[in-house]
Amino acid sequence: MTEPVNDTRKAELLSTTVEHVDIRSFDARPIIDSMGKMSFTSRDLARATRIYNQMLEDKDCSIFLVIAGSTSAGGCMDLYAELLRSNMIDGVVATGASIVDMDFFEGLGHKHYQALEVPDDNTLRSLYIDRIYDTYIDEEQLQDCDNTIFAIAEGLDPKPYSSRAFIREMGRYLSAHGKKDNSLVRLAFEHDVPIFCPAFVDSSAGFGLVKHQVERAKAGKPYMVLDAVADFRELTDIKIKAGTTGLLMIGGGVPKNFIQDTVVCAEILGHEGVEMHKYAVQITVADVRDGACSSSTLQEAASWGKVDTALEQMVYAEAGSVMPLLASDAWHRGAWKDRPKRAWGKIFD
């Protein structure tokens, strides 16, 4: 028999919410300018910030935000939303966890919590508390997220959907029922900015979608499915139409390789002269020597015909500590104010 959850102890551990950084509330330009006169990671960050500003200044450049890891849960969620709201990005490629377990989860009104103490993880399990390093998530709230994904799937026509198409329906749901205005998923729906999650079911979406398929199959009814090939085709369609592109990448993994591969895919489809990604910034702690975590350098990607080497910068740092500086600098320099709004999501209507 399962022991009842100790609600008092659980409330103690979930008492301090993570407060997401507001890049508008401080001006990082003087810090970045100073870092540019330093060495090591400081100078790398300053150069990466200059390259991102060049992307924003280039009126022909479509910018993709690429997210892997848990920076959204750790305090960068509103940062990413502000980049979208201020027309500083034109598309998103991310892990399912970043989009579903973190952003959509908070869009439903739930929170992430600072772990002011980390007891034995078996204790956390008994309290239905999930842990990301020093951040907590209430598993019962996460199951509400799972069930909401199930409900969205239940309301759709039983046919194939790309992750972009399904995430758009998630944004539609939040626009009508959400509890947070600056959810990335909600804003993407409202601004026609496409979000792709190439490994979408590796998240809370997976539980809800499995439940949808199992219950439909038991009832002898057809069900919706995710089409991973459509993800690749749609993202490549955007790359072909966009021409000049820039990548702002946090972490590595599947999202990084997925967006870079669009150049090769366009060539395979017979499109000649497709530009490699002109600009690329990657913030990561992955070490290229271990051959894992898509930790290949951006220069290495040039050998595959994916990324130009003229305007690229690797920054070896924990992204939550440097992204607020990069994003605040770019927001306050204001090149986004007269950028064309591309609304790439409309091409699939």
C-alpha beads as a LAMMPS data file, in Angstrom:
LAMMPS data file: protein, C-alpha beads

349 atoms
348 bonds

1 atom types
1 bond types

-500.0 500.0 xlo xhi
-500.0 500.0 ylo yhi
-500.0 500.0 zlo zhi

Masses

1 110.0

Atoms # bond

1 1 1 0.000 0.000 0.000
2 1 1 1.361 3.428 -0.969
3 1 1 2.105 5.727 1.941
4 1 1 0.177 9.054 1.889
5 1 1 2.173 12.100 0.851
6 1 1 3.371 14.260 3.759
7 1 1 1.735 17.507 2.607
8 1 1 3.428 19.614 5.291
9 1 1 6.916 18.441 4.323
10 1 1 6.098 18.823 0.643
11 1 1 4.925 22.402 1.188
12 1 1 8.175 23.194 3.026
13 1 1 10.271 21.991 0.089
14 1 1 8.078 23.752 -2.491
15 1 1 8.039 27.102 -0.721
16 1 1 10.326 29.233 -2.926
17 1 1 9.481 29.669 -6.598
18 1 1 12.068 30.218 -9.315
19 1 1 11.857 33.841 -10.479
20 1 1 12.652 34.175 -14.176
21 1 1 15.095 36.879 -15.202
22 1 1 13.711 39.989 -16.944
23 1 1 16.265 41.138 -19.539
24 1 1 14.525 44.522 -19.812
25 1 1 15.109 45.337 -16.139
26 1 1 18.886 45.834 -16.457
27 1 1 21.243 47.041 -19.182
28 1 1 24.081 44.583 -19.804
29 1 1 25.781 46.649 -22.522
30 1 1 28.489 48.091 -20.251
31 1 1 29.273 44.601 -18.903
32 1 1 29.530 43.062 -22.370
33 1 1 31.654 45.985 -23.586
34 1 1 34.017 45.441 -20.657
35 1 1 34.133 41.699 -21.236
36 1 1 35.218 42.351 -24.802
37 1 1 38.440 43.843 -23.407
38 1 1 39.101 40.807 -21.222
39 1 1 40.159 37.240 -22.072
40 1 1 38.927 33.637 -21.858
41 1 1 35.146 33.044 -21.674
42 1 1 34.447 36.748 -21.098
43 1 1 35.853 37.692 -24.494
44 1 1 34.116 34.732 -26.140
45 1 1 30.784 35.897 -24.707
46 1 1 31.354 39.451 -25.924
47 1 1 32.094 38.196 -29.443
48 1 1 29.074 35.885 -29.366
49 1 1 26.905 38.843 -28.349
50 1 1 28.294 40.925 -31.229
51 1 1 27.457 38.114 -33.649
52 1 1 23.897 37.887 -32.314
53 1 1 23.539 41.647 -32.733
54 1 1 24.783 41.265 -36.315
55 1 1 22.016 38.708 -36.911
56 1 1 19.477 41.251 -35.658
57 1 1 20.962 44.025 -37.793
58 1 1 20.923 41.865 -40.942
59 1 1 17.463 42.518 -42.418
60 1 1 17.744 39.385 -44.571
61 1 1 18.542 37.050 -41.667
62 1 1 16.023 34.677 -40.092
63 1 1 17.084 33.713 -36.555
64 1 1 16.441 30.359 -34.906
65 1 1 16.559 29.917 -31.146
66 1 1 17.777 26.388 -30.402
67 1 1 17.308 25.111 -26.837
68 1 1 18.494 21.955 -25.103
69 1 1 18.869 21.517 -21.360
70 1 1 16.964 22.947 -18.422
71 1 1 17.636 26.685 -18.582
72 1 1 13.897 27.344 -18.960
73 1 1 13.180 25.706 -15.603
74 1 1 16.216 27.379 -14.063
75 1 1 15.132 30.986 -14.697
76 1 1 15.491 31.798 -18.424
77 1 1 11.872 31.129 -19.402
78 1 1 10.804 34.779 -19.595
79 1 1 14.067 35.598 -21.385
80 1 1 13.163 33.284 -24.268
81 1 1 9.609 34.628 -24.316
82 1 1 10.919 38.185 -24.559
83 1 1 13.123 37.292 -27.510
84 1 1 10.013 36.068 -29.317
85 1 1 7.758 38.939 -28.242
86 1 1 10.359 41.511 -29.334
87 1 1 10.825 39.870 -32.757
88 1 1 14.390 38.839 -31.943
89 1 1 13.855 35.238 -33.145
90 1 1 11.878 33.795 -36.067
91 1 1 11.686 30.113 -35.136
92 1 1 12.436 27.738 -32.275
93 1 1 13.910 24.234 -32.250
94 1 1 13.971 22.683 -28.797
95 1 1 13.727 19.587 -26.671
96 1 1 10.270 18.443 -25.653
97 1 1 11.149 19.044 -22.017
98 1 1 11.926 22.739 -22.632
99 1 1 8.634 23.264 -24.420
100 1 1 6.235 20.959 -22.555
101 1 1 7.548 20.170 -19.066
102 1 1 8.783 23.707 -18.535
103 1 1 7.095 26.396 -20.657
104 1 1 3.679 24.820 -21.300
105 1 1 3.699 23.587 -17.702
106 1 1 4.049 27.154 -16.377
107 1 1 1.590 28.377 -18.993
108 1 1 -0.998 26.223 -17.203
109 1 1 -0.266 28.126 -13.997
110 1 1 2.246 25.796 -12.360
111 1 1 5.684 26.762 -11.035
112 1 1 9.256 25.579 -10.665
113 1 1 10.811 25.792 -7.213
114 1 1 14.262 26.467 -5.835
115 1 1 15.660 23.511 -3.933
116 1 1 16.920 25.228 -0.799
117 1 1 17.823 21.808 0.523
118 1 1 18.244 18.493 -1.266
119 1 1 17.197 15.567 0.906
120 1 1 17.589 11.965 -0.187
121 1 1 16.044 11.557 -3.658
122 1 1 13.983 8.623 -2.412
123 1 1 12.406 11.065 0.033
124 1 1 11.588 13.379 -2.856
125 1 1 10.016 10.481 -4.713
126 1 1 7.811 9.663 -1.726
127 1 1 6.619 13.292 -1.772
128 1 1 6.014 13.330 -5.542
129 1 1 8.696 15.945 -6.089
130 1 1 10.885 15.730 -9.202
131 1 1 14.374 17.266 -9.145
132 1 1 16.462 19.010 -11.823
133 1 1 19.803 19.647 -10.040
134 1 1 18.716 22.338 -7.549
135 1 1 15.223 22.908 -8.975
136 1 1 12.024 21.123 -7.946
137 1 1 8.846 20.281 -9.865
138 1 1 5.622 19.028 -8.296
139 1 1 4.943 15.680 -10.002
140 1 1 1.210 16.031 -9.381
141 1 1 1.228 19.316 -11.291
142 1 1 3.298 17.693 -14.036
143 1 1 0.630 15.009 -14.372
144 1 1 -1.902 17.794 -14.906
145 1 1 0.299 18.844 -17.816
146 1 1 0.268 15.253 -19.143
147 1 1 -3.518 15.111 -18.912
148 1 1 -3.902 18.460 -20.674
149 1 1 -1.797 17.176 -23.574
150 1 1 -4.128 14.135 -23.648
151 1 1 -7.181 16.413 -23.773
152 1 1 -5.708 18.468 -26.643
153 1 1 -4.976 15.291 -28.615
154 1 1 -8.505 14.041 -27.982
155 1 1 -9.905 17.186 -29.610
156 1 1 -7.925 16.857 -32.852
157 1 1 -8.754 15.064 -36.067
158 1 1 -7.125 11.597 -36.083
159 1 1 -4.357 12.233 -38.626
160 1 1 -0.581 12.844 -38.706
161 1 1 0.769 16.089 -37.211
162 1 1 4.264 17.520 -37.184
163 1 1 5.454 18.623 -33.758
164 1 1 5.076 22.208 -35.028
165 1 1 1.410 21.630 -35.833
166 1 1 0.702 19.998 -32.470
167 1 1 2.589 22.679 -30.508
168 1 1 0.516 25.273 -32.339
169 1 1 -2.577 23.588 -30.888
170 1 1 -0.964 23.760 -27.452
171 1 1 -0.479 27.493 -28.013
172 1 1 -4.086 27.838 -29.105
173 1 1 -5.142 26.140 -25.849
174 1 1 -3.009 28.489 -23.739
175 1 1 -4.303 31.530 -25.621
176 1 1 -7.807 30.546 -24.541
177 1 1 -7.197 28.926 -21.147
178 1 1 -3.624 29.725 -20.052
179 1 1 -2.641 31.413 -16.803
180 1 1 0.576 33.095 -18.044
181 1 1 0.688 35.744 -20.774
182 1 1 4.387 35.396 -21.559
183 1 1 4.517 31.683 -22.255
184 1 1 6.796 30.940 -25.227
185 1 1 4.273 28.405 -26.569
186 1 1 1.403 30.873 -26.281
187 1 1 3.341 33.773 -27.822
188 1 1 4.529 31.555 -30.675
189 1 1 0.897 30.773 -31.534
190 1 1 -0.119 34.425 -31.330
191 1 1 2.851 35.642 -33.445
192 1 1 2.967 32.773 -35.977
193 1 1 6.462 31.719 -34.884
194 1 1 6.943 27.975 -35.474
195 1 1 8.314 25.732 -32.708
196 1 1 9.788 22.341 -33.593
197 1 1 10.583 19.536 -31.138
198 1 1 12.238 16.727 -33.110
199 1 1 12.149 14.386 -30.088
200 1 1 8.771 15.607 -28.886
201 1 1 7.567 12.533 -27.009
202 1 1 10.701 12.573 -24.823
203 1 1 8.719 14.816 -22.475
204 1 1 5.382 15.023 -20.675
205 1 1 3.765 15.139 -24.110
206 1 1 4.755 11.505 -24.517
207 1 1 2.647 10.338 -21.586
208 1 1 -0.435 12.223 -22.738
209 1 1 -0.104 11.066 -26.339
210 1 1 0.450 7.424 -25.357
211 1 1 -2.689 7.598 -23.229
212 1 1 -4.567 9.082 -26.202
213 1 1 -3.484 6.276 -28.537
214 1 1 -4.074 3.455 -26.045
215 1 1 -7.562 4.612 -25.104
216 1 1 -8.528 5.224 -28.732
217 1 1 -7.211 1.799 -29.744
218 1 1 -9.179 0.113 -26.943
219 1 1 -12.307 1.850 -28.197
220 1 1 -11.575 0.850 -31.799
221 1 1 -11.226 4.494 -32.842
222 1 1 -8.525 6.147 -34.995
223 1 1 -5.984 8.388 -33.262
224 1 1 -3.644 11.244 -34.111
225 1 1 0.058 10.510 -34.645
226 1 1 3.215 12.596 -34.760
227 1 1 5.060 12.709 -38.075
228 1 1 8.801 13.181 -37.438
229 1 1 9.553 13.289 -41.159
230 1 1 7.153 16.219 -41.521
231 1 1 9.186 18.051 -38.860
232 1 1 12.322 17.771 -40.972
233 1 1 10.509 18.668 -44.202
234 1 1 8.780 21.711 -42.732
235 1 1 11.929 23.062 -41.113
236 1 1 13.828 22.552 -44.364
237 1 1 11.051 24.402 -46.213
238 1 1 11.626 27.377 -43.933
239 1 1 15.396 27.239 -44.485
240 1 1 14.935 27.199 -48.276
241 1 1 12.566 30.183 -48.201
242 1 1 14.561 32.098 -45.571
243 1 1 17.907 32.126 -47.361
244 1 1 20.198 33.825 -44.857
245 1 1 19.923 32.288 -41.394
246 1 1 21.491 32.593 -37.944
247 1 1 21.487 30.200 -35.006
248 1 1 21.421 31.099 -31.310
249 1 1 21.996 27.734 -29.644
250 1 1 21.800 26.878 -25.970
251 1 1 23.223 23.401 -25.388
252 1 1 23.521 20.801 -28.122
253 1 1 21.819 17.463 -28.619
254 1 1 19.137 16.700 -31.179
255 1 1 17.870 20.302 -31.666
256 1 1 21.339 21.525 -32.673
257 1 1 21.900 18.820 -35.258
258 1 1 18.317 19.012 -36.524
259 1 1 18.470 22.708 -37.455
260 1 1 21.949 22.389 -38.945
261 1 1 20.911 19.445 -41.132
262 1 1 18.343 21.550 -43.010
263 1 1 21.127 22.831 -45.269
264 1 1 22.101 19.303 -46.292
265 1 1 18.454 18.279 -46.675
266 1 1 17.790 21.212 -49.023
267 1 1 20.684 20.069 -51.197
268 1 1 19.375 16.489 -51.220
269 1 1 16.040 17.864 -52.450
270 1 1 17.833 19.442 -55.413
271 1 1 17.987 23.066 -54.310
272 1 1 21.246 24.542 -55.541
273 1 1 23.126 27.330 -53.823
274 1 1 21.422 26.954 -50.455
275 1 1 23.382 29.055 -47.970
276 1 1 25.028 27.461 -44.984
277 1 1 23.874 29.053 -41.749
278 1 1 25.702 32.375 -41.937
279 1 1 25.776 33.136 -38.224
280 1 1 26.045 30.700 -35.324
281 1 1 26.493 31.032 -31.567
282 1 1 26.538 28.046 -29.233
283 1 1 26.621 28.189 -25.453
284 1 1 27.527 24.830 -23.969
285 1 1 29.533 23.016 -21.315
286 1 1 29.889 19.875 -23.460
287 1 1 33.483 18.850 -24.098
288 1 1 34.239 17.955 -27.706
289 1 1 36.755 15.320 -26.584
290 1 1 34.138 12.897 -25.267
291 1 1 32.341 12.623 -28.604
292 1 1 28.930 12.865 -26.969
293 1 1 26.056 15.323 -26.512
294 1 1 26.434 16.779 -30.031
295 1 1 29.454 18.568 -28.645
296 1 1 31.023 18.991 -32.067
297 1 1 32.309 22.517 -32.576
298 1 1 30.713 24.893 -35.041
299 1 1 33.900 24.794 -37.102
300 1 1 33.541 21.026 -37.371
301 1 1 30.003 21.547 -38.710
302 1 1 31.474 23.466 -41.664
303 1 1 32.967 20.221 -42.998
304 1 1 29.406 18.916 -43.321
305 1 1 28.281 22.023 -45.180
306 1 1 26.069 23.190 -42.327
307 1 1 27.633 26.309 -40.764
308 1 1 29.858 29.023 -42.204
309 1 1 32.978 29.598 -40.127
310 1 1 33.292 33.357 -40.608
311 1 1 30.718 34.417 -38.023
312 1 1 30.555 31.672 -35.408
313 1 1 31.427 31.546 -31.718
314 1 1 31.483 28.799 -29.113
315 1 1 30.993 29.940 -25.506
316 1 1 31.900 27.308 -22.920
317 1 1 29.724 28.332 -19.978
318 1 1 26.579 27.308 -18.122
319 1 1 23.955 29.053 -20.246
320 1 1 21.857 30.351 -17.352
321 1 1 24.802 32.464 -16.210
322 1 1 25.565 34.113 -19.557
323 1 1 22.339 34.170 -21.611
324 1 1 20.829 36.998 -19.487
325 1 1 23.850 39.157 -20.335
326 1 1 23.790 38.362 -24.059
327 1 1 20.033 38.837 -24.371
328 1 1 19.910 42.025 -22.278
329 1 1 22.713 43.576 -24.336
330 1 1 20.907 42.785 -27.595
331 1 1 17.528 43.959 -26.314
332 1 1 18.915 47.296 -25.140
333 1 1 20.887 47.921 -28.350
334 1 1 17.510 47.764 -30.068
335 1 1 18.309 46.375 -33.519
336 1 1 15.108 44.328 -33.200
337 1 1 12.908 47.420 -33.360
338 1 1 12.940 47.661 -37.153
339 1 1 13.435 44.003 -38.062
340 1 1 10.980 42.570 -40.597
341 1 1 8.463 40.233 -38.961
342 1 1 8.589 36.937 -40.818
343 1 1 5.809 34.857 -39.221
344 1 1 7.100 31.647 -40.774
345 1 1 4.270 29.688 -39.215
346 1 1 1.859 31.131 -41.791
347 1 1 3.440 29.256 -44.679
348 1 1 1.820 26.051 -43.399
349 1 1 -1.726 27.451 -43.200

Bonds

1 1 1 2
2 1 2 3
3 1 3 4
4 1 4 5
5 1 5 6
6 1 6 7
7 1 7 8
8 1 8 9
9 1 9 10
10 1 10 11
11 1 11 12
12 1 12 13
13 1 13 14
14 1 14 15
15 1 15 16
16 1 16 17
17 1 17 18
18 1 18 19
19 1 19 20
20 1 20 21
21 1 21 22
22 1 22 23
23 1 23 24
24 1 24 25
25 1 25 26
26 1 26 27
27 1 27 28
28 1 28 29
29 1 29 30
30 1 30 31
31 1 31 32
32 1 32 33
33 1 33 34
34 1 34 35
35 1 35 36
36 1 36 37
37 1 37 38
38 1 38 39
39 1 39 40
40 1 40 41
41 1 41 42
42 1 42 43
43 1 43 44
44 1 44 45
45 1 45 46
46 1 46 47
47 1 47 48
48 1 48 49
49 1 49 50
50 1 50 51
51 1 51 52
52 1 52 53
53 1 53 54
54 1 54 55
55 1 55 56
56 1 56 57
57 1 57 58
58 1 58 59
59 1 59 60
60 1 60 61
61 1 61 62
62 1 62 63
63 1 63 64
64 1 64 65
65 1 65 66
66 1 66 67
67 1 67 68
68 1 68 69
69 1 69 70
70 1 70 71
71 1 71 72
72 1 72 73
73 1 73 74
74 1 74 75
75 1 75 76
76 1 76 77
77 1 77 78
78 1 78 79
79 1 79 80
80 1 80 81
81 1 81 82
82 1 82 83
83 1 83 84
84 1 84 85
85 1 85 86
86 1 86 87
87 1 87 88
88 1 88 89
89 1 89 90
90 1 90 91
91 1 91 92
92 1 92 93
93 1 93 94
94 1 94 95
95 1 95 96
96 1 96 97
97 1 97 98
98 1 98 99
99 1 99 100
100 1 100 101
101 1 101 102
102 1 102 103
103 1 103 104
104 1 104 105
105 1 105 106
106 1 106 107
107 1 107 108
108 1 108 109
109 1 109 110
110 1 110 111
111 1 111 112
112 1 112 113
113 1 113 114
114 1 114 115
115 1 115 116
116 1 116 117
117 1 117 118
118 1 118 119
119 1 119 120
120 1 120 121
121 1 121 122
122 1 122 123
123 1 123 124
124 1 124 125
125 1 125 126
126 1 126 127
127 1 127 128
128 1 128 129
129 1 129 130
130 1 130 131
131 1 131 132
132 1 132 133
133 1 133 134
134 1 134 135
135 1 135 136
136 1 136 137
137 1 137 138
138 1 138 139
139 1 139 140
140 1 140 141
141 1 141 142
142 1 142 143
143 1 143 144
144 1 144 145
145 1 145 146
146 1 146 147
147 1 147 148
148 1 148 149
149 1 149 150
150 1 150 151
151 1 151 152
152 1 152 153
153 1 153 154
154 1 154 155
155 1 155 156
156 1 156 157
157 1 157 158
158 1 158 159
159 1 159 160
160 1 160 161
161 1 161 162
162 1 162 163
163 1 163 164
164 1 164 165
165 1 165 166
166 1 166 167
167 1 167 168
168 1 168 169
169 1 169 170
170 1 170 171
171 1 171 172
172 1 172 173
173 1 173 174
174 1 174 175
175 1 175 176
176 1 176 177
177 1 177 178
178 1 178 179
179 1 179 180
180 1 180 181
181 1 181 182
182 1 182 183
183 1 183 184
184 1 184 185
185 1 185 186
186 1 186 187
187 1 187 188
188 1 188 189
189 1 189 190
190 1 190 191
191 1 191 192
192 1 192 193
193 1 193 194
194 1 194 195
195 1 195 196
196 1 196 197
197 1 197 198
198 1 198 199
199 1 199 200
200 1 200 201
201 1 201 202
202 1 202 203
203 1 203 204
204 1 204 205
205 1 205 206
206 1 206 207
207 1 207 208
208 1 208 209
209 1 209 210
210 1 210 211
211 1 211 212
212 1 212 213
213 1 213 214
214 1 214 215
215 1 215 216
216 1 216 217
217 1 217 218
218 1 218 219
219 1 219 220
220 1 220 221
221 1 221 222
222 1 222 223
223 1 223 224
224 1 224 225
225 1 225 226
226 1 226 227
227 1 227 228
228 1 228 229
229 1 229 230
230 1 230 231
231 1 231 232
232 1 232 233
233 1 233 234
234 1 234 235
235 1 235 236
236 1 236 237
237 1 237 238
238 1 238 239
239 1 239 240
240 1 240 241
241 1 241 242
242 1 242 243
243 1 243 244
244 1 244 245
245 1 245 246
246 1 246 247
247 1 247 248
248 1 248 249
249 1 249 250
250 1 250 251
251 1 251 252
252 1 252 253
253 1 253 254
254 1 254 255
255 1 255 256
256 1 256 257
257 1 257 258
258 1 258 259
259 1 259 260
260 1 260 261
261 1 261 262
262 1 262 263
263 1 263 264
264 1 264 265
265 1 265 266
266 1 266 267
267 1 267 268
268 1 268 269
269 1 269 270
270 1 270 271
271 1 271 272
272 1 272 273
273 1 273 274
274 1 274 275
275 1 275 276
276 1 276 277
277 1 277 278
278 1 278 279
279 1 279 280
280 1 280 281
281 1 281 282
282 1 282 283
283 1 283 284
284 1 284 285
285 1 285 286
286 1 286 287
287 1 287 288
288 1 288 289
289 1 289 290
290 1 290 291
291 1 291 292
292 1 292 293
293 1 293 294
294 1 294 295
295 1 295 296
296 1 296 297
297 1 297 298
298 1 298 299
299 1 299 300
300 1 300 301
301 1 301 302
302 1 302 303
303 1 303 304
304 1 304 305
305 1 305 306
306 1 306 307
307 1 307 308
308 1 308 309
309 1 309 310
310 1 310 311
311 1 311 312
312 1 312 313
313 1 313 314
314 1 314 315
315 1 315 316
316 1 316 317
317 1 317 318
318 1 318 319
319 1 319 320
320 1 320 321
321 1 321 322
322 1 322 323
323 1 323 324
324 1 324 325
325 1 325 326
326 1 326 327
327 1 327 328
328 1 328 329
329 1 329 330
330 1 330 331
331 1 331 332
332 1 332 333
333 1 333 334
334 1 334 335
335 1 335 336
336 1 336 337
337 1 337 338
338 1 338 339
339 1 339 340
340 1 340 341
341 1 341 342
342 1 342 343
343 1 343 344
344 1 344 345
345 1 345 346
346 1 346 347
347 1 347 348
348 1 348 349
